[in-house]
Amino acid sequence: MPEAFLLTLGCPKNEADSDAFAGCLTGAGWGISRNIENTDLLLLNTCAFIQPAVDESLDAIEQALEWKNNKPGRILVLAGCLPGRYPDDGSGGLEDFDLIIGPGDTSHLEEYLSLTSASIPEPAGGRISRYLKISEGCSNNCAYCTIPLIRGARRDRSPQEILIDAEHIAEQGAVEIGIVGQDTASWKYGGDSITRLITQLAGTYPDIWFRLYYIHPAFYPDDFLPLLAEHDNVMPYIDMPVQHVSDRILKRMGRPYTGDHLRKLFDEFENFEKMLSVRTTLIAGYPGETEDDFSELVQFLSQYRCIRTIAAFPYWSEEGTREFSRVSSEDLPDRSIVQSRLARIGDVADEHNIVWADRLEGRIMDILADTPLLGHSRLDAPGVDGACCFDRSVEPGRIIRCRITGGTGSDLTAEVLK
């Protein structure tokens, strides 16, 4: 059997696309290898959300071309957000790729692989933690964001499609399923809402952990916390990119909510009956951001101990966005100021890590084993948040009962209980 290697850059949404690509490959008779040197096909699934992601993708392309040239007959497929954002304009330079497809474009991959209707691919299995895509694209059009340029307006998948994929993923042995899309909270189909969809999934698969990603604050469902209270297999975890809390900056960003709206939500998270973990992302140094705006943001982040993970990024002026067309050099804070602000946010994140380590030490918790010595808790998403180190080897894929013995940064240490 010929073997292929998939290299995925970027976020969990790209992981979901790669699962679909892998399903096409296996449907066409390719095995999926973990060793790139033993393969004859490489599919590089790229990211291009901001310039650093573009740079990472370009570096990966350079290495992929070197891999292809090392052995005659190798097949190289370029996929994902980079060709989605920068399609081939005919200027050349892409001749060494055998196929170029956009994000989640399984139809052209199926055509290239000569897949027939009798061999419709399923999402490929093999991983403990998997991702289930419920929508594609985004219609929010935030002033700084390239996602609508890359993936288009939001298109919600039907419950039937989602449930079929969920069944396949469950049958392939997934222990955790992440629900992903560019704007998951806005998902709706007929009379179905996101909470109704997750309720159905959680009830159908009571032994699988479900985790919801990318909840836009403006569209946060009011019945989400009752859902967490009712279903123990829906993780007490909220991934909410606030981006900022200053009303003036939020308005310029095109984010349709206020700082007071965020405080109301986070007050609810803080007072929830279960221990709740919040992951948030934000932008420092946005055009027009003053010291007062930034101080308001820092005060907000420091206020809520439910915040477990903070991911902060500097503003990047991205061609094609509304902000790119109107920003001036006078609007942009000095680079040294931006770096200082990022460092201050890092200090707040460090303080949260200390508080969380003290809060969790001695607690009995379930940890999902990703490898024999590492896992992740219900409070942490795999791959993006903190990991948990076991004191002895365990079987990957099992949910392990542990006593938390300490923490360093966002990572935990745990004693495995008999």
Buried (B, 14 or more C-beta within 10 A) or exposed (E): EEBBBBBBBBBBBBBBBBBBBBBBBBBBEBEBBEEBEEBBBBBBBBBBBBEEBBEBBEEBBEEBBEBBEEEEEBBBBBBBBBBBBEEEEEEEEEEEBBBBBBBBBBEBBBEBBEBEEEBEBBBBBEBBBBBBBBBBBBEBEBBBBBBBBBBBEBEBBEBEEBBEBBEBBBEBEBBBBBBBBBBBBBBBBEEBBBBBBBBBBBEEBEEBBBBBBBBBBBBBBEEBBEBBEEBBBBBBBBBBBBBBBBBBBBBBBBBBBBBEBBBEBBEBBBEBEEBBBBBBBBBBBBBBBEEEBBEBBBEBBEEBBBBBBBBBBBBBBBEEBBBBEEBEEEBBBEEEBBBBBBEBBEEBBEEBBEEBBEBBBEEEBEBBBBEEBBBBBBBBBBEBBBBBBBEEEBEBBEBBEBBBBBBEEBBBBBEBEE
